[in-house]
Amino acid sequence: MEFGSGKVVGLAISDKKGTQKKSVKKIKLVEGIGIEGDAHRGSYRQVSVLSIEERDKIALRKLKPGEAAENILIDGIDNLSSMAMGAKIKIGESVILRVIQIGKEFHESPIHEFTGRPVLPNVGVFCSVFKGGIVQLNDSVRIVE
């Protein structure tokens, strides 16, 4: 499957799981750990990635970055949730994420009430940090399978 390329249009973190994340201008990813300062660092699903195209097909309202509880929002890759397990996402010049899960079990939360529909459980891409570094808005994104 051809994925093309895209760019980072949103970055967000939170200090508590199950809550909307706050937008930030850059994040630091640590290999095998996750995002510095995010509640999911050190967990199995270290980083959540979402395609803006897929998000907008599901959400019942216009969302800002982080409002669907994603860490990294990407524009330009509309079939992101079709990737194979183990596929790699290269961001910028150095960061590499490895896909470990597509979607997740649905649990009712304030996020779903806000979005109108569960977004991450349906099209969220969950990754581990294969190679760390800094990610900033407008960084390029490529799928490396």
Sine and cosine of phi, psi and omega as CSV:
sin_phi,cos_phi,sin_psi,cos_psi,sin_omega,cos_omega
0.00,0.00,0.68,-0.74,0.01,-1.00
-1.00,-0.01,0.74,-0.67,-0.05,-1.00
-0.93,-0.37,-0.33,0.94,-0.04,-1.00
0.94,0.35,-0.44,-0.90,0.00,-1.00
-0.68,-0.74,0.25,-0.97,-0.02,-1.00
-0.49,-0.87,-0.31,-0.95,0.04,-1.00
-0.55,-0.83,0.37,-0.93,0.02,-1.00
-0.98,0.21,0.84,-0.55,0.01,-1.00
-0.90,-0.43,-0.10,0.99,0.03,-1.00
-0.37,-0.93,0.62,-0.79,0.07,-1.00
-0.72,-0.70,0.67,-0.74,-0.05,-1.00
-0.44,-0.90,0.52,-0.85,0.05,-1.00
-0.66,-0.75,0.31,-0.95,0.13,-0.99
-0.58,-0.81,0.39,-0.92,0.00,-1.00
-0.99,-0.10,0.02,1.00,0.00,-1.00
-0.64,-0.77,0.72,-0.69,0.01,-1.00
-0.92,0.39,0.51,-0.86,0.07,-1.00
0.98,0.19,0.23,0.97,0.01,-1.00
-0.85,-0.52,0.34,-0.94,0.10,-0.99
-0.90,0.44,0.51,-0.86,-0.03,-1.00
-0.99,-0.11,0.37,-0.93,0.05,-1.00
-0.99,-0.17,0.63,-0.77,-0.01,-1.00
-0.93,0.37,0.64,-0.77,0.08,-1.00
-0.71,-0.70,0.28,-0.96,-0.04,-1.00
-1.00,0.03,-0.40,0.91,0.05,-1.00
-0.42,-0.91,0.37,-0.93,0.05,-1.00
-0.72,-0.70,0.43,-0.90,0.08,-1.00
-0.93,-0.37,0.85,-0.52,0.03,-1.00
-0.98,-0.18,0.72,-0.69,-0.02,-1.00
-0.92,-0.39,0.81,-0.59,-0.05,-1.00
-0.79,0.61,0.80,-0.60,0.04,-1.00
0.96,0.27,-0.02,1.00,-0.06,-1.00
-0.89,-0.46,-0.79,0.62,-0.05,-1.00
0.80,-0.60,-0.51,-0.86,-0.07,-1.00
-1.00,-0.07,0.80,-0.59,0.05,-1.00
-0.85,0.52,0.81,-0.59,0.05,-1.00
1.00,0.02,-0.04,1.00,0.00,-1.00
-0.99,-0.14,0.53,-0.85,-0.04,-1.00
-0.89,0.46,-0.42,0.91,-0.04,-1.00
-1.00,-0.01,0.03,1.00,0.02,-1.00
-0.87,0.49,0.66,-0.75,0.01,-1.00
0.99,0.11,-0.11,0.99,0.00,-1.00
-1.00,-0.03,0.06,-1.00,0.02,-1.00
-0.89,0.45,-0.77,0.64,0.04,-1.00
-1.00,-0.03,1.00,0.03,-0.13,-0.99
-0.96,0.27,-0.58,0.81,-0.09,-1.00
-0.66,-0.75,0.72,-0.70,0.10,-1.00
-0.96,-0.29,0.73,-0.68,-0.04,-1.00
-0.83,-0.55,0.62,-0.78,-0.05,-1.00
-0.64,-0.77,0.64,-0.77,0.11,-0.99
-1.00,0.06,0.76,-0.65,0.00,-1.00
-0.89,0.47,-0.56,0.83,0.00,-1.00
-0.91,0.41,-0.72,0.70,0.01,-1.00
-0.93,0.36,-0.63,0.77,0.03,-1.00
-0.85,0.52,-0.72,0.70,-0.08,-1.00
-0.94,0.34,-0.35,0.94,0.07,-1.00
-0.96,0.27,-0.41,0.91,-0.08,-1.00
-0.98,-0.20,-0.74,0.67,-0.10,-1.00
-0.89,0.46,0.61,-0.79,-0.01,-1.00
-1.00,0.04,-0.04,1.00,0.03,-1.00
-0.60,-0.80,0.29,-0.96,0.04,-1.00
-0.94,0.33,0.81,-0.59,-0.06,-1.00
-0.92,-0.39,0.53,-0.85,0.14,-0.99
-1.00,-0.02,0.33,-0.95,0.05,-1.00
-0.80,0.59,0.72,-0.69,0.03,-1.00
1.00,-0.04,-0.29,0.96,-0.06,-1.00
-0.96,0.30,-0.29,0.96,0.11,-0.99
-0.99,-0.14,0.19,0.98,0.04,-1.00
0.97,0.26,0.34,0.94,0.05,-1.00
-1.00,0.06,0.47,-0.88,0.08,-1.00
-1.00,0.07,-0.68,0.74,-0.07,-1.00
-0.80,-0.59,0.83,-0.56,0.03,-1.00
-0.95,-0.31,0.79,-0.61,-0.09,-1.00
-0.90,-0.44,0.65,-0.76,0.10,-1.00
-0.93,-0.38,0.66,-0.75,0.11,-0.99
0.95,-0.30,-0.12,0.99,0.04,-1.00
-0.82,-0.58,1.00,-0.08,-0.15,-0.99
-1.00,0.08,-0.04,1.00,0.03,-1.00
-0.85,-0.52,0.57,0.82,-0.04,-1.00
-0.83,0.55,-0.63,0.78,-0.05,-1.00
-0.97,0.25,0.05,1.00,0.05,-1.00
-0.99,-0.11,0.05,1.00,-0.02,-1.00
-0.92,0.38,0.40,-0.91,0.04,-1.00
-0.99,0.13,0.48,-0.88,0.10,-0.99
-0.86,0.51,0.67,-0.74,-0.01,-1.00
1.00,-0.01,-0.20,0.98,0.05,-1.00
-0.87,0.49,0.41,-0.91,-0.01,-1.00
-0.89,-0.45,0.61,-0.79,0.05,-1.00
-0.92,-0.40,0.88,-0.48,0.03,-1.00
-0.99,-0.15,0.79,-0.61,0.00,-1.00
-0.87,-0.49,0.81,-0.59,-0.04,-1.00
0.90,0.43,-0.55,-0.84,-0.04,-1.00
-1.00,0.01,-0.33,0.94,-0.15,-0.99
-0.72,-0.69,-0.48,0.87,-0.12,-0.99
-0.96,0.27,0.72,-0.70,0.08,-1.00
-0.75,-0.66,0.82,-0.58,0.07,-1.00
-0.96,-0.29,0.56,-0.83,0.06,-1.00
-0.93,-0.37,0.79,-0.61,-0.01,-1.00
-0.95,0.32,0.82,-0.57,0.00,-1.00
-0.89,-0.45,-0.26,0.96,-0.03,-1.00
-0.27,-0.96,0.62,-0.79,0.12,-0.99
-0.91,-0.42,0.82,-0.57,-0.06,-1.00
0.94,0.34,0.07,-1.00,0.03,-1.00
-0.36,-0.93,0.19,-0.98,0.03,-1.00
-0.88,0.48,0.67,-0.75,-0.01,-1.00
-0.99,0.11,0.77,-0.63,0.14,-0.99
-0.76,-0.65,0.81,-0.59,0.00,-1.00
-0.84,0.55,0.71,-0.70,0.01,-1.00
-0.46,-0.89,0.23,-0.97,0.05,-1.00
-0.86,0.52,-0.46,0.89,0.01,-1.00
-0.89,0.45,-0.71,0.71,-0.02,-1.00
-0.92,0.38,-0.58,0.82,0.06,-1.00
-0.89,0.45,-0.63,0.78,-0.02,-1.00
-0.95,0.32,-0.72,0.70,-0.05,-1.00
-0.97,0.24,-0.37,0.93,-0.02,-1.00
1.00,-0.03,-0.39,0.92,0.04,-1.00
-0.47,-0.88,0.47,-0.88,0.06,-1.00
-0.95,0.32,0.88,-0.48,-0.05,-1.00
-1.00,-0.06,-0.86,0.51,-0.03,-1.00
-0.86,0.52,-0.64,0.77,0.04,-1.00
-0.87,0.49,-0.43,0.90,-0.03,-1.00
-1.00,-0.07,-0.74,0.67,-0.12,-0.99
-0.77,-0.63,0.19,0.98,0.03,-1.00
-0.95,0.31,0.63,-0.78,0.05,-1.00
-0.93,-0.36,0.85,-0.53,-0.04,-1.00
-0.96,-0.29,0.69,-0.72,-0.14,-0.99
-0.72,-0.69,0.34,-0.94,0.23,-0.97
-0.95,-0.30,0.38,-0.92,0.00,-1.00
-1.00,0.05,0.93,-0.36,0.01,-1.00
-0.99,0.12,-0.66,0.75,0.06,-1.00
-0.63,-0.77,0.84,-0.54,-0.09,-1.00
-0.99,0.13,0.05,-1.00,0.02,-1.00
0.46,-0.89,-0.21,-0.98,-0.02,-1.00
-0.99,-0.17,0.70,-0.72,0.11,-0.99
-0.88,-0.48,0.72,-0.69,0.01,-1.00
-0.79,-0.61,0.31,-0.95,0.09,-1.00
-0.82,0.57,0.60,-0.80,0.01,-1.00
0.96,0.27,0.05,1.00,0.11,-0.99
-0.89,0.46,0.54,-0.84,0.03,-1.00
-0.96,0.29,0.45,-0.89,0.01,-1.00
-0.73,-0.68,0.77,-0.64,0.06,-1.00
-0.72,-0.70,0.53,-0.85,0.09,-1.00
-1.00,-0.08,0.79,-0.61,-0.01,-1.00
-0.86,-0.51,0.98,-0.19,-0.08,-1.00
-1.00,-0.04,0.00,0.00,0.00,0.00
